[in-house]
């Protein structure tokens, strides 16, 4: 190889290593695998690449093969393992080629379903790859690269040397992602058992996780209509404050702690950042929600606080519980006209312009709450 080729290989190998060592810098597993596949193809001059990550929702990822091929690969891999102990060889070799993997099993290889129903239809002839042990499973993580022509250029010694160069970075990246997955599962397990509602948002503002308690709080449409806009504003404010360049950052426009009044309770909403190593995102935000049932004061307290009569204090409590004039009249055995008259006197004495603000006035001045 010429000096220029060697220099180019070193530069491109460094780029592949940089990507391999930064799985947490990508928002999803597939976005990391896509970047690895593309950079590895460029380094080795491959036509196609496939990244296998066992136990992932999509164990095989590739932009170069059809969905049918990706779905068929795990079953074909089982045949490979049965014929030639493929998984054990992948882990033992670390870096391998088709020849090293099937040495001594050439006849079985060319007769196999793997070759005739996967390799030939998908034009994945000359192959090379690297493997690493993923914690928690005996199945290897692997990147596999292929040429699509049965004759012509081969990966050869150069391809094996380049993969050996980047293989330690691949092992480290797989280990880092596995630790992240374990931490993520542990975190979500704890979160799902909490009585507080928990919502986790990724750096794009999308919900990455919602625990059962949050689902229960937001299940009712009136509550969701009140809470959703507040949460979205808080999350966007926190994300904007983090991702903008330092000199362009402005103070958060929304408080990280909000109290939202629903018809039956107060909802305390708190927001904070999660460490990027927890979920693999740049700036994940966690929202916690705790419902507090409002304990309205007694008539005696309201009489003293707002100089109300006993009847007016009772009407104030009915208004705070969203009762209309007809309901107040029926409850007290008075006419609706009298109920309206009493309501007007209560509004004047309490210094509010609308019956809708009665509850706010009571709650914000000497409120008492208890957690659900």
C-alpha positions in Angstrom: 0.0 0.0 0.0 1.2 3.5 -0.7 1.7 6.1 1.9 -1.4 8.1 0.8 -3.5 4.9 1.2 -2.1 4.2 4.6 -2.8 7.8 5.8 -6.3 7.6 4.5 -6.9 4.3 6.2 -5.6 5.8 9.5 -7.9 8.8 9.2 -11.0 6.7 8.4 -10.1 4.2 11.1 -9.9 7.0 13.7 -13.4 8.2 12.6 -14.9 4.7 13.0 -13.3 4.4 16.4 -14.7 7.8 17.4 -18.2 6.6 16.5 -17.8 3.2 18.1 -16.8 4.8 21.4 -19.7 7.2 21.5 -22.9 5.1 21.6 -24.4 7.4 24.2 -24.0 10.4 22.0 -26.7 9.1 19.7 -30.4 9.4 20.5 -31.2 5.8 19.7 -29.5 2.4 19.3 -30.4 2.3 15.6 -28.9 5.8 14.9 -25.6 4.6 16.5 -25.7 1.4 14.5 -26.4 3.3 11.3 -23.4 5.5 11.8 -21.2 2.5 12.6 -22.3 0.7 9.5 -21.7 3.6 7.2 -18.3 4.5 8.6 -17.1 0.8 8.5 -18.3 0.4 4.9 -16.3 3.5 3.9 -13.2 2.3 5.8 -13.2 -1.2 4.2 -14.8 -0.3 0.8 -17.7 -2.7 1.5 -21.0 -2.7 -0.3 -23.2 -3.7 2.6 -23.1 -3.7 6.4 -25.2 -5.3 9.1 -25.0 -4.6 12.9 -26.3 -7.4 15.2 -27.1 -6.5 18.8 -28.6 -9.4 20.6 -31.6 -8.8 22.9 -32.3 -5.4 21.2 -35.9 -4.9 19.9 -34.5 -5.1 16.4 -31.6 -7.5 16.9 -30.3 -6.9 13.3 -30.0 -3.4 11.8 -29.0 -2.6 8.2 -29.9 0.0 5.6 -28.5 -2.2 2.9 -30.6 -5.3 3.2 -34.4 -5.6 2.9 -36.6 -6.0 6.0 -37.2 -9.6 4.9 -33.5 -10.3 4.9 -33.0 -8.8 8.4 -36.0 -10.8 9.7 -34.6 -14.0 8.1 -31.1 -13.6 9.4 -31.6 -14.8 13.1 -33.1 -18.1 11.9 -30.2 -18.5 9.3 -27.7 -17.7 12.1 -29.1 -20.6 14.1 -28.3 -22.9 11.3 -24.8 -21.4 11.0 -24.3 -22.0 14.7 -25.6 -25.6 14.5 -23.3 -26.4 11.5 -20.1 -24.7 12.6 -20.5 -23.5 16.2 -20.6 -20.0 14.7 -21.3 -18.0 17.9 -18.4 -19.5 19.8 -16.1 -18.9 16.8 -17.2 -15.3 16.5 -16.4 -14.6 20.1 -13.2 -16.6 20.0 -11.8 -14.9 16.9 -13.1 -11.4 17.5 -12.3 -10.5 13.9 -13.0 -13.0 11.2 -13.7 -13.6 7.5 -16.0 -16.1 5.7 -13.0 -18.3 5.1 -11.8 -18.5 8.7 -15.4 -19.1 10.0 -16.2 -21.9 7.6 -12.8 -23.6 7.3 -13.4 -27.3 7.3 -17.1 -26.8 6.7 -17.0 -25.6 3.1 -19.4 -28.3 1.8 -21.9 -27.7 4.5 -21.7 -23.9 3.8 -22.5 -24.1 0.1 -25.4 -26.5 0.8 -26.8 -24.6 3.7 -30.1 -22.6 3.8 -28.0 -19.7 5.0 -26.0 -19.6 1.8 -28.8 -20.5 -0.7 -31.6 -18.5 0.8 -29.8 -15.5 2.4 -26.3 -15.0 0.9 -27.2 -15.6 -2.8 -30.5 -13.7 -3.0 -29.1 -10.8 -1.2 -25.7 -10.8 -3.0 -23.6 -10.9 0.2 -20.7 -13.0 -1.0 -17.3 -12.1 0.4 -17.8 -11.3 4.0 -15.8 -10.1 7.0 -16.7 -9.0 10.5 -16.0 -8.4 14.1 -17.7 -9.6 17.2 -17.9 -8.7 20.9 -19.5 -10.3 24.0 -22.6 -8.4 25.2 -23.2 -8.7 28.9 -26.2 -10.7 29.9 -26.3 -13.0 26.9 -24.2 -15.7 25.2 -25.0 -14.3 21.8 -22.4 -12.0 20.3 -22.8 -8.5 19.1 -21.3 -8.2 15.6 -20.7 -6.0 12.6 -20.7 -7.9 9.3 -19.5 -6.4 6.0 -19.9 -7.9 2.5 -19.1 -7.4 -1.2 -22.1 -8.0 -3.5 -20.2 -9.6 -6.3 -19.1 -13.3 -6.2 -15.9 -12.4 -8.0 -13.6 -9.4 -8.0 -12.2 -7.5 -5.0 -11.8 -9.2 -1.7 -11.3 -7.8 1.8 -8.2 -9.9 2.3 -5.4 -9.2 4.8 -6.0 -5.4 4.7 -9.6 -5.8 5.8 -8.7 -8.0 8.7 -5.9 -5.7 9.8 -8.3 -2.7 9.8 -10.9 -4.5 11.7 -8.3 -5.6 14.3 -7.4 -1.9 14.7 -10.9 -0.8 15.5 -12.1 -4.0 17.3 -11.1 -2.8 20.8 -13.3 0.3 20.3 -16.2 -1.9 19.1 -15.9 -4.0 22.3 -15.9 -0.9 24.5 -18.9 0.6 22.7 -20.9 -2.6 23.1 -20.0 -2.8 26.8 -21.0 0.9 27.3 -24.3 0.4 25.5 -25.0 -2.8 27.5 -24.4 -0.9 30.8 -26.7 1.9 29.6 -29.4 -0.7 28.8 -29.1 -2.3 32.3 -29.2 1.1 34.0 -32.1 2.2 31.9 -34.1 -1.0 32.7 -33.3 -0.5 36.4 -34.3 3.1 36.3 -37.6 2.4 34.6 -38.3 -0.5 37.0 -38.0 1.9 39.9 -39.9 4.7 38.2 -42.8 2.4 37.3 -43.2 1.4 40.9 -43.5 5.0 42.2 -46.8 6.5 43.2 -45.7 9.9 41.7 -46.4 10.3 38.0 -43.1 10.3 36.0 -42.6 11.5 32.5 -39.2 11.4 30.8 -38.6 13.5 27.7 -35.7 13.1 25.2 -33.8 16.0 23.8 -36.3 16.5 21.0 -39.2 17.0 23.5 -40.7 13.6 22.8 -41.9 11.3 25.7 -39.3 8.6 26.2 -41.1 6.9 29.1 -44.3 7.3 31.1 -45.0 5.3 34.2 -48.4 3.9 35.2 -49.0 6.6 37.8 -48.6 9.3 35.2 -50.9 7.5 32.9 -53.5 7.4 35.6 -53.2 11.1 36.3 -53.5 12.0 32.6 -56.2 9.5 31.8 -59.0 12.0 32.3 -59.3 14.4 29.4 -60.1 17.6 31.5 -56.9 17.0 33.6 -54.8 16.2 30.5 -56.1 19.4 28.8 -54.9 21.5 31.8 -51.6 19.7 32.4 -50.2 18.9 29.0 -49.7 22.6 27.9 -47.9 23.4 31.1 -45.6 20.4 30.9 -44.8 21.0 27.3 -43.8 24.7 28.1 -41.6 23.6 31.0 -39.9 20.9 29.0 -39.2 23.2 26.1 -37.9 25.9 28.3 -35.5 23.5 30.0 -34.3 22.0 26.7 -33.9 25.4 25.1 -31.9 26.6 28.1 -29.5 23.7 27.8 -28.9 23.3 24.1 -28.4 26.9 23.2 -24.8 28.1 23.1 -23.8 29.6 26.5 -23.7 33.2 25.3 -27.2 33.0 23.8 -28.9 31.3 26.7 -31.7 33.2 28.4 -33.3 32.6 31.8 -35.8 29.8 31.8 -39.2 31.3 30.8 -41.1 28.7 32.8 -40.6 27.8 36.4 -39.4 24.2 37.0 -42.0 23.9 39.7 -45.7 24.5 38.9 -48.9 24.1 40.8 -51.9 23.2 38.6 -55.4 23.3 40.0 -57.8 20.7 38.7 -61.4 20.3 39.6 -60.8 18.0 42.5 -57.1 18.5 43.4 -53.9 20.4 43.1 -51.2 18.9 40.9 -47.7 19.7 41.8 -45.4 19.4 38.7 -41.6 19.5 39.0 -39.0 19.3 36.3 -35.3 18.5 36.3 -32.5 17.3 34.0 -31.4 13.7 34.0 -27.7 12.8 33.5 -27.0 12.0 29.9 -25.4 8.7 30.9 -28.8 7.5 32.2 -30.7 7.4 28.9 -28.1 8.1 26.2 -29.7 11.4 25.4 -28.0 14.8 25.5 -30.4 16.5 27.8 -33.2 14.3 29.0 -35.8 16.0 31.2 -37.8 14.3 33.9 -41.2 15.6 35.0 -42.7 14.4 38.3 -46.4 14.9 39.1 -48.0 14.5 42.6 -51.7 15.0 43.1 -52.7 16.8 46.3 -56.3 16.7 47.4 -57.3 20.2 48.6 -58.8 20.3 52.1 -61.0 23.3 52.1 -61.2 25.2 55.5 -64.2 25.0 57.8 -67.1 27.4 57.9 -65.6 28.9 61.1 -62.3 29.6 59.4 -64.0 31.2 56.4 -66.2 33.4 58.6 -63.2 34.8 60.4 -61.0 35.1 57.3 -63.5 36.9 55.0 -66.1 38.3 57.5 -68.8 36.0 56.2 -72.0 34.9 57.9 -72.4 31.2 58.6 -74.7 30.8 55.5 -72.3 32.8 53.3 -69.4 30.6 54.4 -71.4 27.5 53.5 -72.2 29.0 50.1 -68.5 29.8 49.6 -67.7 26.2 50.2 -70.3 25.1 47.7 -69.0 27.6 45.1 -65.5 26.3 45.7 -66.7 22.8 44.8 -68.1 24.2 41.5 -71.8 24.2 42.4 -74.1 26.3 40.3 -76.9 28.5 41.7 -79.6 25.9 41.1 -77.5 23.3 42.9 -76.9 25.7 45.8 -80.6 26.5 46.0 -81.5 22.8 46.1 -78.9 22.0 48.7 -80.0 24.8 51.1 -83.7 24.6 50.4 -83.9 28.2 49.1 -84.9 29.8 45.8 -82.5 30.1 42.9 -83.0 33.9 43.1 -81.9 33.9 46.8 -79.0 31.7 46.0 -77.9 34.2 43.3 -78.2 37.0 45.8 -76.1 35.2 48.4 -73.5 34.4 45.8 -73.1 38.0 44.8 -72.6 39.0 48.5 -69.9 36.2 48.9 -68.0 37.4 45.8 -68.0 41.0 47.1 -66.8 40.1 50.6 -64.1 37.8 49.2 -62.9 40.4 46.7 -63.3 38.3 43.6 -65.0 39.1 40.3 -66.1 35.7 39.3 -67.4 32.5 41.0 -64.6 30.7 39.1 -62.1 32.4 41.3 -63.6 31.5 44.7 -61.6 28.3 45.0 -58.4 30.0 44.0 -59.0 32.7 46.7 -59.6 30.0 49.3 -56.7 27.8 48.3 -54.1 30.5 47.9 -54.9 32.1 51.2 -54.1 29.6 53.9 -54.7 26.4 51.9 -54.0 23.0 53.4 -53.3 20.0 51.3 -52.6 16.3 51.7 -51.0 13.9 49.2 -53.3 11.4 47.5 
